[in-house]
Amino acid sequence: MATFMQCKGLTKEFAGQRVLDGIDLKVNQGECVVLLGPSGCGKSTLLNVITGMLAADSGTLACRGRTLDDPANGIHVAMRERGFSMVFQDFSLWPHMTVSENVAFGLRMQRVNAPRRARRVQEVLDQVQMGAFRNRRPDQLSGGQQQRVAIARALAVQPDLMLLDEPLSALDARLREDLKHELARLLRETGLTAVYVTHDQAEAFTLADQVAVMNRGRIEQCGTPEVIYNEPRTQFVAEFLGASNLMPYRRNGSSIVIDDGVLDLPGNGALAAESGQCLVRREAICISSERCCSGDDLVELPATCEQTNFLGDRHEAFATLPNGRLIRGFADGAVHRGGAVHVRFPASAMRFLSD
Amino acid sequence: MLMVYLRARLPLLLCLLLLAVAAGYPLAVLFAQSVFPDILGGSLDGFGEAYRRILETPELPAMIRTSLAWAGAVTVVSWVFGIPCGYLLARTDLPGKLWARLSLLVPIMTPPYIAALSYILVMQEGGFADGLIGGLPEWLRLWFFSFWGVTLVMALASFGYVALAVEATLGSLPRRLEDAATLFGAGWVQRMRYVLLPLLLPAVFNSGLLVFLEALSNFGVPAVLGTRSNLPLLPAEIFYLITSWPADFALATSLSSLLCLFALVCMYGSRWLARLLGGGAFRPGEGALQPLGRWGKWAGWAFIGGLFLLSSVLPYVAMVLTSLVDSWAEAELTFTLRHYWALFEPGSRGLQALLTSLGLSLAAATICVLVGGYIAYVNVRSAGPLQRVLDGIALLPRVIPKIVMAVALILAWNAPWVPVDLYNTVWMLLLAYVVIYITDALNYANASLQRMGENLEHAASMLGAGRATVFTRIVLPRLRPALLAAWLTTFIVCMRELVASILLLPPGVDTTATFIFNQFEQGEIAIAMAMATVTILLSTVVLVVFQLRRRG
């Protein structure tokens, strides 16, 4: 796949604080890259640098071989000349224009003639199922409808690159779910290259070809959703995605000692660094009041049940190991608070992350 | 059953009664008299005769047209002055914005009639312009004492409203809306044309209507400058119909009713426009300021500074100089304080006027704040048809031009069926001040109450507090900042109030404004200007003291 856009070593400071700290990112043609991270991690700033709203302090940004930002050589292409379009978190529809005027704006700026403009507006409005609303004003629409219009506005100009800044976070849960799948469908159908910013893991996994997990102005890991989830490279990535258990480990010769002797794994030493954290996902852990016929691969530890939470389809359970560490997993059968339980997981579910 | 209903509705009924007697009844009498000229004499003869006379006297329709055109011209000139100021303040990196903003507040705080008097001193034959900078070109003098000169003086007093409204709107428009346009390829001109200007229109129109209404119903400038410029304008005409012998109340009331009609059209027009143009609430956005460059900064300050020079420096210098100059027509100026001594001499008319104004303003501001605060509270915290009536009546003082309210009060309290002798006493004036200027207290208290939740009041009620206790112990203390601001505004406005005073004062009594007006008309110009200086200084001192105390 051809590289469509590439950032190299982008940095940005605000009042002495480094918000972007050397960003390297590649976006391939037709791909949707999701920037995922907690608030304040720099993902929106990165998006604003890509749009051209902000100028980077150093590093380069190129799209289709054209350099857009290169402060060292004094290059900064203006926002309006980049040919990108964007969907904003707060919709940012122009309140004084009707739905179709909003959508037509970009085409009008491109001097597309009126009949073609009208045709294209109708086309994209139909695509987002807002065709019937074209003469309404934004304040006569619900939040979800407004965001559909904003998406149509961004699609109408057939942009080189579509940027989406937390487009669903201002909507309620149900609507977010619907629109998420619809956005995924639209991106797939139009074949657009997109950069999508969110702090929501489910959104990221639904929409992304590549997820770039950001933390403190850096990209911690970039890869497909499966890789990011199953093979987290850092503790931050592991903790940010899904519910996990982390236990410190150290290597002792050829074996690994977890949590100061809770568990010894002989013969695994080659797999891990000197010391770090051992990760076991919540869904890999089974907490049950009965012992299981232990298999080779199965690790089983005695514990005390602390709490169970009914989640609808199953029970989440918290149990304390003899050394006091709290482990979260799912309950298997009836588990009662204060009762003796067994914490069980396959050894292959353990991931070793260096510090 | 009825008793229970009445008990529950008591506060609402009380407020309704108050407003109905204070504002509704006088206006009803005014309209009744405009239709039935002899109704106060107990006869329904001559139905609609006054309106017929308006149509049949050729000067009157022309005068009304002139008034509307003049108010329109004031609005347009205020836009031309105010919109760029607002843009400069909100969206550019103009240095010294605090000073620029202050320079807008000075003319807003200056009573237009004082600015008009000062301008006469500058522009008249043998005035400052002639004396200090050599002869004033005759064409300029002719131009000034004409439609456009009077327009200029009024616009200089009002453009600040437009500027501040534009600045506030621009400040509250999220920059995102413009960023989105830029992202889709719009340049500066297109952003202005398609995004910024349409979004600004509601503020521009609303502030314009405010200026239009203020100009149309302003009494001071037409009375001072209109008469000297052969420009008869509606409020001044109403005044002369009532004060010159024989008083023509029929014509005065019908012209007043027309003025009311224009005011109502303006208000509903502005609401309709606001709905039509959309707008809506935005979350305030921050954003980068447009860099002006060196020449742009110079040009920006030249514009704002030039307006400040015309709107404030020139009139104030003329005012203060006149009050200090010993002899008027000599080439060499000698200064004296004797006009001030004359003003403060014990037992002098000036001192009495000052004390009358001070007492009236203190009393009026206090009553306005207490009554207005209570009415606003009852209004905000009730519902139902009675509340809607209250809401409607509470609008009256806000919309009805001051001169109309003053005329209405004369009629209402001078009517044969009124048992108390309120008319021709100072108490009449106090009532008029309260009725006319209660608006600020209502507005401030309303805004503040709508931001407060009701829960604190419910909590007190649940602990056993009665209605009066809840109001005095919970609501009033929380309203304090808003009411203080309202008190201050009302006090300052009353200290310089002209139109109600001049129509309602009993003979032999003056307020500061009527003193200034009368002395000026009688040629005691230096004393008039000394009084103007003292009044403005006094209200400025009160303002500064309050601001300092709030900070400290």
Contacts between the chains, C-beta under 8 A, distances in Angstrom:
chain1	res1	chain2	res2	distance
A	51	B	183	6.2
A	53	B	179	5.9
A	53	B	183	8.0
A	78	B	182	8.0
A	79	B	179	7.4
A	79	B	182	5.0
A	79	B	183	5.7
A	80	B	182	4.9
A	80	B	183	6.9
A	80	B	184	7.7
A	80	B	185	4.9
A	80	B	186	6.5
A	80	B	187	6.7
A	81	B	185	7.8
A	82	B	183	8.0
A	83	B	185	7.9
A	84	B	183	6.6
A	85	B	183	6.3
A	85	B	184	6.4
A	86	B	180	7.0
A	86	B	183	5.3
A	88	B	176	5.9
A	88	B	180	6.7
A	90	B	174	7.3
A	90	B	176	6.6
A	90	B	283	7.2
A	92	B	174	6.9
A	92	B	176	4.3
A	92	B	177	5.7
A	92	B	179	7.6
A	92	B	180	4.8
A	94	B	177	5.8
A	94	B	180	7.5
A	94	B	181	7.6
A	94	B	194	7.7
A	94	B	195	6.0
A	94	B	198	7.9
A	94	B	199	7.6
A	95	B	177	8.0
A	95	B	199	7.1
A	95	B	278	5.4
A	95	B	279	6.7
A	95	B	280	5.4
A	96	B	198	4.3
A	96	B	199	5.8
A	96	B	201	7.9
A	96	B	277	6.8
A	96	B	278	5.2
A	96	B	279	7.5
A	97	B	194	8.0
A	97	B	198	7.8
A	105	B	181	6.9
A	105	B	184	5.6
A	105	B	186	7.6
A	105	B	194	7.0
A	106	B	184	3.6
A	106	B	185	6.5
A	109	B	184	5.4
A	109	B	185	3.8
A	109	B	186	5.3
A	109	B	190	6.6
A	110	B	185	6.3
A	137	B	278	5.9
A	139	B	278	6.6
A	139	B	280	5.0
A	153	B	184	7.8
A	157	B	184	6.4
A	157	B	185	7.9
